[in-house]
Amino acid sequence: MTSTLPAEIFKAYDIRGIVDKTLTPAIVRTIGQALGTLAVERQCDTIAVGRDGRLSGPTLLAALIDGIRASGVHVIDLGQVATPMTYFAAHELNTRCSVMLTGSHNPPDYNGLKMVIAGETLSGAAIQALRERIERNDLRTAAPGSLTTCDIAPAYIARIADDIKLTRPLHIVVDAGNGVAGAFAPKLYERLGCQVTPIFCDVDGAFPNHHPDPSQPKNLQTLIARVRQENAELGLAFDGDGDRLGVVTRNGNIIYPDRQLMLYAADVLKRAPGATIIFDIKSTRLLAPWIRRHGGTPLMWKTGHSLIKAKMKETGAQLAGEMSGHTFFGERWYGFDDGLYTGARLLEILSQHADVSAVLNALPNSASTPELSLACAREGDQHALIARLQKEARFLDAKEVIHIDGIRVEYEDGFGLARASNTTPTVVLRFEADNEEALQRIQRDFREQLRAVAGDEVELPF
């Protein structure tokens, strides 16, 4: 396997590759055997597995199951599920281990694995250690583990319905972008008492309508139009595997996840005063003062669902969120990122108000950009560019420069961010300021520093 194992599929938060090129059934089988070996070393004997709606899912899941069983570990096959349902299964079925076969929001020809072993979401060094284990062929072989199936959806939906109580029913539109969340989100919200208008909720791994990535405004335009057309109160959008949520109001405003987090934080802090609330480096600078004002302890941390989960465990945080749409509830839930459950918590909060859009639009806001992407020529170039920027850039008007994940420069009236993506060869940029004039000035500052470091040939997205 050493010669055919592509190192580049072992990412910071998961494993991800191009089907039949960098991610073949043989590679997935070997990864399964390595995960089974690791599970045994950590005193676990069963792994729950599931897949999203991608066309390559059935073949690759069969290979994954075969590999895990080859290590002597038992497998519970959950079938086609959303990623958070595999996390839920690890708790509900007491396996403490789950593997989700998903390409998340990547193009249709991608797939990958999100892995939890003995309660730990594998990331960073743990994922590289898994690769090294495969390369040295340190794989357990034993009598094949058993294979059983489980429909986890009824227990998952019932658990959320038992927890969430709406004050009044809401009329919502749900756009799953033909991702796997479409099989479950409408049922869940109808169970909570909502009137649900589904769009693109039939699961189709070719994603024929739009890409299932709610962090991109272009993917929310059909949802915005349909909310208006139906005179619905709210629109909810999901990514390809259901662990991220997008939100739009009746009047067409996109409520980005860092602003959503304000609403969740105020609600959680009513029941957990003083709790730590984590947000990632891309989030609005309006969050920390909001959290303090509501009696919480704000903590900025690195981007990445597995990194956030690890920080939650370390700090005992009751809530965390990322600008990309991953939200993690420790209070009343299990601490994993779950777009469907987050949507339910949002509905619970908003159902207490007569005018849903007014509540969302009233959240503190400022002039800002969405996530912007600077494409790099090769994988790894993005990390080299950020390392040079951290070392060489001079932001003379900065109030503070933060290096926990890329470079975030705080000004008196805004911030600019450049960080290396851990999933694609891009530099992610984001800007925010008190007004448009300040926003332009901060972007100009970053433009000058990026050009000084990378030269004029770099094509900036702002």
C-alpha positions as CSV (number, residue, x, y, z in Angstrom):
1,M,0.0,0.0,0.0
2,T,3.0,2.4,0.6
3,S,3.5,3.1,-3.1
4,T,-0.1,3.7,-3.9
5,L,-1.2,5.7,-0.8
6,P,-1.5,9.4,-1.7
7,A,-0.3,11.4,1.3
8,E,-2.4,14.4,0.2
9,I,-5.7,12.8,1.0
10,F,-4.9,12.9,4.7
11,K,-6.1,16.4,5.6
12,A,-6.2,18.4,8.8
13,Y,-9.7,17.4,9.8
14,D,-10.5,14.3,7.7
15,I,-9.5,12.2,4.8
16,R,-10.7,13.5,1.4
17,G,-9.8,12.6,-2.2
18,I,-11.0,12.1,-5.8
19,V,-12.9,8.9,-6.3
20,D,-11.0,6.2,-8.2
21,K,-7.9,8.4,-8.5
22,T,-6.6,9.3,-5.0
23,L,-9.5,7.5,-3.1
24,T,-10.0,4.0,-4.4
25,P,-12.0,1.1,-2.8
26,A,-8.6,-0.6,-2.0
27,I,-7.4,2.6,-0.2
28,V,-10.6,2.9,1.7
29,R,-10.5,-0.8,2.7
30,T,-6.9,-0.3,4.1
31,I,-8.0,2.9,6.0
32,G,-10.8,0.8,7.5
33,Q,-8.4,-1.8,8.7
34,A,-6.2,0.9,10.2
35,L,-9.2,2.4,12.0
36,G,-10.2,-1.0,13.3
37,T,-6.6,-1.5,14.6
38,L,-6.7,1.9,16.3
39,A,-10.1,1.1,17.8
40,V,-8.8,-2.1,19.4
41,E,-5.8,-0.3,20.8
42,R,-8.1,2.1,22.5
43,Q,-10.3,-0.7,23.9
44,C,-13.2,-0.4,21.5
45,D,-14.6,-3.3,19.6
46,T,-17.4,-1.8,17.4
47,I,-17.6,1.0,14.8
48,A,-20.8,2.6,13.5
49,V,-20.5,3.6,9.9
50,G,-22.6,5.6,7.5
51,R,-22.5,7.3,4.1
52,D,-23.9,10.5,2.5
53,G,-25.7,10.6,-0.9
54,R,-22.8,10.5,-3.2
55,L,-22.8,8.1,-6.1
56,S,-19.6,6.5,-5.0
57,G,-21.0,5.9,-1.5
58,P,-22.2,2.3,-1.7
59,T,-19.0,0.9,-3.3
60,L,-16.7,2.8,-0.9
61,L,-18.8,2.0,2.2
62,A,-18.6,-1.7,1.3
63,A,-14.8,-1.4,1.1
64,L,-14.7,0.5,4.4
65,I,-16.8,-2.2,6.2
66,D,-14.6,-5.0,4.8
67,G,-11.5,-3.3,6.0
68,I,-12.8,-2.7,9.5
69,R,-14.1,-6.2,9.8
70,A,-10.7,-7.6,8.7
71,S,-9.2,-6.1,11.9
72,G,-11.6,-8.2,14.0
73,V,-13.8,-5.2,14.8
74,H,-17.6,-5.3,14.6
75,V,-19.5,-3.0,12.3
76,I,-22.9,-1.4,12.6
77,D,-24.0,-0.2,9.2
78,L,-26.2,2.9,9.5
79,G,-26.7,3.2,5.7
80,Q,-27.4,6.6,4.2
81,V,-27.4,9.2,6.9
82,A,-26.2,12.7,7.8
83,T,-22.8,13.0,9.4
84,P,-24.2,14.1,12.8
85,M,-26.3,10.9,12.8
86,T,-23.1,8.9,12.9
87,Y,-21.8,10.9,15.8
88,F,-25.2,10.4,17.5
89,A,-25.0,6.7,16.9
90,A,-21.5,6.5,18.6
91,H,-23.3,7.8,21.7
92,E,-26.6,6.1,21.4
93,L,-25.2,2.7,20.5
94,N,-22.3,3.1,22.9
95,T,-19.7,2.3,20.3
96,R,-17.7,5.5,21.0
97,C,-16.5,5.1,17.4
98,S,-18.0,6.2,14.1
99,V,-16.8,6.7,10.6
100,M,-18.8,8.8,8.1
101,L,-18.1,8.3,4.4
102,T,-18.7,11.8,2.9
103,G,-17.3,14.4,0.5
104,S,-19.1,17.1,2.5
105,H,-19.5,20.1,0.2
106,N,-16.8,19.1,-2.3
107,P,-17.6,18.4,-6.0
108,P,-19.4,15.1,-6.9
109,D,-16.3,13.3,-7.8
110,Y,-14.9,13.6,-4.3
111,N,-15.4,11.5,-1.2
112,G,-13.8,11.1,2.2
113,L,-14.0,10.0,5.8
114,K,-14.8,11.8,9.0
115,M,-13.6,9.6,11.9
116,V,-14.3,9.3,15.6
117,I,-12.3,6.7,17.6
118,A,-12.8,6.2,21.4
119,G,-14.7,9.5,21.6
120,E,-11.9,11.5,19.8
121,T,-12.6,13.2,16.4
122,L,-9.4,12.4,14.6
123,S,-7.5,15.5,13.3
124,G,-4.0,16.8,12.6
125,A,-1.3,14.6,14.0
126,A,-3.8,11.7,14.7
127,I,-4.7,11.6,11.0
128,Q,-1.0,11.7,10.0
129,A,-0.3,8.9,12.5
130,L,-3.0,6.8,10.7
131,R,-1.3,7.4,7.4
132,E,2.1,6.3,8.9
133,R,0.5,3.2,10.4
134,I,-0.7,2.2,6.9
135,E,2.7,2.9,5.3
136,R,4.5,0.6,7.8
137,N,1.7,-2.0,7.4
138,D,0.9,-1.9,11.2
139,L,-2.5,-3.4,10.6
140,R,-4.3,-5.9,12.8
141,T,-5.7,-9.0,11.1
142,A,-8.2,-11.2,12.9
143,A,-11.3,-13.3,12.5
144,P,-13.8,-11.0,10.8
145,G,-15.9,-8.9,13.0
146,S,-19.7,-9.1,12.8
147,L,-21.8,-6.9,10.6
148,T,-25.2,-5.6,11.7
149,T,-27.5,-2.9,10.4
150,C,-29.3,-0.1,12.3
151,D,-31.8,2.5,11.3
152,I,-30.7,5.3,13.6
153,A,-33.0,8.0,12.2
154,P,-36.1,7.2,14.5
155,A,-34.0,7.5,17.6
156,Y,-32.2,10.6,16.4
157,I,-35.4,12.4,15.4
158,A,-37.1,11.4,18.7
159,R,-34.1,12.5,20.8
160,I,-34.3,16.0,19.2
161,A,-38.1,16.2,19.4
162,D,-37.9,15.3,23.1
163,D,-35.4,18.2,23.6
164,I,-36.9,20.9,21.4
165,K,-40.2,22.6,22.3
166,L,-41.6,25.2,19.9
167,T,-43.8,28.0,21.4
168,R,-45.7,28.2,18.1
169,P,-45.4,26.5,14.7
170,L,-43.3,28.2,12.0
171,H,-43.6,28.1,8.2
172,I,-40.1,27.4,6.9
173,V,-38.4,26.4,3.6
174,V,-35.7,23.8,3.7
175,D,-33.0,23.5,0.9
176,A,-30.8,20.5,1.2
177,G,-29.0,21.1,-2.2
178,N,-29.8,17.4,-3.0
179,G,-27.5,16.4,-0.1
180,V,-28.3,13.7,2.4
181,A,-29.9,16.2,4.9
182,G,-32.9,16.2,2.6
183,A,-33.9,12.7,3.7
184,F,-34.2,13.8,7.3
185,A,-34.6,17.6,7.8
186,P,-38.2,18.0,6.6
187,K,-39.3,15.1,8.7
188,L,-37.6,16.4,11.7
189,Y,-39.0,19.9,11.5
190,E,-42.5,18.6,10.7
191,R,-42.2,16.5,13.8
192,L,-41.5,19.7,15.8
193,G,-44.7,21.2,14.4
194,C,-43.5,23.3,11.6
195,Q,-45.0,23.7,8.1
196,V,-42.2,22.7,5.8
197,T,-41.7,23.6,2.2
198,P,-38.8,21.4,0.9
199,I,-36.7,22.3,-2.1
200,F,-33.9,20.1,-3.5
201,C,-34.5,17.6,-0.7
202,D,-34.4,14.5,-3.0
203,V,-30.9,13.0,-2.4
204,D,-28.9,13.1,-5.6
205,G,-25.1,12.7,-5.6
206,A,-24.8,14.6,-8.9
207,F,-26.1,17.8,-7.1
208,P,-28.0,18.9,-10.3
209,N,-29.5,22.1,-8.9
210,H,-26.7,23.9,-7.0
211,H,-23.7,23.0,-4.9
212,P,-24.6,22.0,-1.4
213,D,-22.5,24.6,0.4
214,P,-24.6,27.2,2.3
215,S,-21.5,29.4,3.1
216,Q,-21.6,30.6,-0.5
217,P,-24.3,33.3,-1.1
218,K,-24.9,32.1,-4.7
219,N,-26.1,28.8,-3.4
220,L,-28.8,30.5,-1.3
221,Q,-30.5,32.5,-4.0
222,T,-33.2,29.9,-4.9
223,L,-34.0,29.5,-1.2
224,I,-34.3,33.3,-0.7
225,A,-36.7,33.4,-3.7
226,R,-38.8,30.5,-2.4
227,V,-39.1,32.0,1.1
228,R,-40.5,35.2,-0.5
229,Q,-42.7,33.3,-2.8
230,E,-44.2,31.1,0.0
231,N,-44.3,34.0,2.4
232,A,-42.5,31.7,4.8
233,E,-40.9,33.0,8.0
234,L,-37.4,31.5,7.5
235,G,-35.2,29.5,5.1
236,L,-32.8,26.8,6.2
237,A,-30.0,25.4,4.0
238,F,-27.7,22.5,4.5
239,D,-24.4,21.3,3.2
240,G,-23.9,17.9,1.5
241,D,-23.6,15.9,4.7
242,G,-25.9,17.9,7.1
243,D,-23.4,19.2,9.6
244,R,-23.6,22.8,8.5
245,L,-26.5,25.3,8.5
246,G,-27.3,28.3,6.4
247,V,-30.1,30.8,7.4
248,V,-32.0,33.4,5.3
249,T,-34.8,35.7,6.4
250,R,-38.1,36.5,4.8
251,N,-36.7,39.8,3.4
252,G,-33.7,38.0,1.8
253,N,-31.0,38.7,4.4
254,I,-28.4,36.0,4.9
255,I,-27.7,35.5,8.6
256,Y,-24.1,34.3,8.6
257,P,-23.2,31.7,11.3
258,D,-21.2,34.0,13.4
259,R,-24.3,36.2,13.9
260,Q,-26.4,33.1,14.4
261,L,-24.0,32.2,17.2
262,M,-25.0,35.4,19.1
263,L,-28.6,34.2,19.3
264,Y,-27.5,30.7,20.5
265,A,-25.1,32.2,23.0
266,A,-27.7,34.5,24.6
267,D,-30.0,31.5,24.9
268,V,-27.5,29.1,26.3
269,L,-26.1,31.6,28.8
270,K,-29.6,32.0,30.4
271,R,-29.2,28.4,31.7
272,A,-25.4,28.2,31.9
273,P,-24.2,31.6,33.2
274,G,-20.4,32.2,32.9
275,A,-20.1,29.4,30.3
276,T,-17.2,29.5,27.8
277,I,-18.4,30.1,24.2
278,I,-15.9,29.3,21.4
279,F,-15.8,30.9,18.0
280,D,-13.3,30.5,15.2
281,I,-10.8,33.0,13.9
282,K,-13.0,34.0,10.9
283,S,-15.9,35.2,13.1
284,T,-17.1,38.7,13.6
285,R,-15.4,40.9,16.2
286,L,-18.8,41.8,17.5
287,L,-19.1,38.3,19.1
288,A,-16.8,38.6,22.1
289,P,-18.4,41.8,23.5
290,W,-21.9,40.2,22.9
291,I,-20.9,37.1,24.8
292,R,-19.5,39.1,27.7
293,R,-22.6,41.3,27.8
294,H,-24.7,38.2,28.2
295,G,-22.5,36.8,31.0
296,G,-20.3,34.4,29.1
297,T,-16.6,33.9,28.5
298,P,-15.6,34.3,24.8
299,L,-12.7,32.3,23.4
300,M,-11.4,32.6,19.8
301,W,-9.9,29.5,18.4
302,K,-8.6,27.8,15.2
303,T,-10.9,26.9,12.3
304,G,-11.8,23.2,11.9
305,H,-14.6,21.1,13.2
306,S,-12.3,18.5,14.9
307,L,-10.1,21.3,16.4
308,I,-13.1,23.1,17.8
309,K,-14.5,19.8,19.3
310,A,-11.1,19.1,21.0
311,K,-11.0,22.7,22.4
312,M,-14.6,22.2,23.7
313,K,-13.5,19.1,25.6
314,E,-10.4,20.8,27.0
315,T,-12.3,23.9,28.2
316,G,-15.8,22.5,29.0
317,A,-17.3,25.0,26.7
318,Q,-21.1,24.8,26.4
319,L,-21.3,26.2,22.8
320,A,-19.0,26.8,19.8
321,G,-19.4,27.9,16.3
322,E,-17.5,28.5,13.0
323,M,-18.1,31.0,10.3
324,S,-18.4,28.1,7.8
325,G,-21.7,27.0,9.5
326,H,-20.5,24.3,11.9
327,T,-22.2,24.9,15.3
328,F,-21.6,22.7,18.4
329,F,-24.0,22.6,21.4
330,G,-22.6,21.1,24.6
331,E,-25.6,22.4,26.6
332,R,-28.5,19.9,26.1
333,W,-26.6,18.1,23.3
334,Y,-23.4,16.1,22.8
335,G,-20.9,18.7,21.6
336,F,-20.7,17.7,18.0
337,D,-21.5,19.8,15.0
338,D,-25.0,19.1,13.8
339,G,-26.8,21.3,11.2
340,L,-30.1,19.6,11.7
341,Y,-30.1,20.0,15.5
342,T,-28.8,23.6,15.2
343,G,-31.8,24.4,13.0
344,A,-34.1,22.9,15.6
345,R,-32.5,25.1,18.3
346,L,-32.9,28.2,16.1
347,L,-36.6,27.3,15.5
348,E,-37.1,26.9,19.3
349,I,-35.7,30.4,20.0
350,L,-37.5,32.1,17.1
351,S,-40.8,30.5,17.9
352,Q,-41.0,32.7,21.0
353,H,-41.3,35.8,18.8
354,A,-44.0,37.0,16.5
355,D,-41.6,38.5,13.9
356,V,-38.8,36.1,13.1
357,S,-37.0,38.4,10.6
358,A,-37.0,41.3,13.0
359,V,-35.2,39.2,15.7
360,L,-32.5,38.0,13.2
361,N,-32.1,41.4,11.5
362,A,-31.6,43.1,14.9
363,L,-28.5,41.1,15.7
364,P,-25.4,43.3,15.8
365,N,-23.9,43.7,12.3
366,S,-21.2,45.6,10.5
367,A,-19.8,46.0,7.0
368,S,-18.1,42.8,6.1
369,T,-17.2,40.4,3.3
370,P,-18.1,36.7,3.0
371,E,-15.2,34.2,2.9
372,L,-13.0,35.1,0.0
373,S,-10.6,32.6,-1.6
374,L,-7.2,33.2,-3.1
375,A,-6.3,30.2,-5.3
376,C,-2.8,28.8,-5.1
377,A,-1.1,26.8,-7.8
378,R,-0.3,23.7,-5.7
379,E,-1.3,22.1,-2.4
380,G,1.0,23.4,0.3
381,D,1.5,26.8,-1.4
382,Q,-1.2,28.3,0.8
383,H,0.7,27.4,4.0
384,A,4.0,28.8,2.6
385,L,2.3,32.1,1.7
386,I,0.8,32.5,5.2
387,A,4.1,31.6,6.9
388,R,5.8,34.4,4.9
389,L,2.9,36.8,5.6
390,Q,3.2,36.1,9.4
391,K,7.0,36.7,9.3
392,E,7.3,39.6,6.8
393,A,4.1,41.6,6.8
394,R,4.0,44.9,8.6
395,F,0.6,46.2,9.5
396,L,1.5,49.6,10.9
397,D,-2.0,50.7,12.0
398,A,-2.8,47.4,13.7
399,K,-4.1,47.3,17.3
400,E,-3.2,43.6,17.6
401,V,-2.0,40.8,15.3
402,I,-3.2,37.3,16.2
403,H,-1.3,34.2,14.9
404,I,-3.3,31.3,16.3
405,D,-4.5,30.3,12.8
406,G,-3.1,32.4,9.9
407,I,-2.9,36.1,10.6
408,R,-5.8,38.1,12.0
409,V,-5.1,41.8,12.2
410,E,-7.3,43.8,14.6
411,Y,-7.7,47.5,14.0
412,E,-9.6,50.1,16.1
413,D,-12.5,49.9,13.6
414,G,-12.3,46.4,12.1
415,F,-10.2,43.4,11.2
416,G,-8.7,41.5,8.3
417,L,-7.8,37.8,8.2
418,A,-5.7,35.6,5.9
419,R,-5.4,31.9,6.8
420,A,-4.4,28.8,4.9
421,S,-7.2,26.4,4.1
422,N,-6.6,22.9,5.4
423,T,-8.9,21.3,2.8
424,T,-8.0,23.0,-0.5
425,P,-4.9,24.9,-1.9
426,T,-6.4,28.3,-1.1
427,V,-5.8,31.2,1.2
428,V,-9.1,32.2,2.9
429,L,-9.6,36.0,3.5
430,R,-12.2,37.9,5.4
431,F,-12.7,41.5,6.3
432,E,-15.0,43.4,8.6
433,A,-15.2,47.1,9.7
434,D,-17.5,49.7,11.2
435,N,-18.3,51.2,7.8
436,E,-17.5,50.7,4.1
437,E,-14.7,53.3,4.2
438,A,-12.9,51.5,6.9
439,L,-13.5,48.2,5.1
440,Q,-11.8,49.5,2.0
441,R,-8.8,50.8,4.0
442,I,-8.3,47.5,5.7
443,Q,-8.5,45.6,2.4
444,R,-6.0,48.1,0.9
445,D,-3.6,47.4,3.8
446,F,-3.9,43.6,3.2
447,R,-3.6,44.1,-0.6
448,E,-0.3,45.9,-0.2
449,Q,1.1,43.3,2.3
450,L,0.1,40.3,0.2
451,R,1.6,41.9,-3.0
452,A,4.8,42.7,-1.1
453,V,5.1,39.0,0.0
454,A,3.6,37.2,-3.1
455,G,4.4,39.6,-5.9
456,D,2.0,41.2,-8.4
457,E,1.2,38.0,-10.2
458,V,-1.0,36.8,-7.3
459,E,-4.7,37.2,-8.3
460,L,-6.4,38.8,-5.3
461,P,-10.2,38.2,-4.9
462,F,-10.8,41.7,-3.5
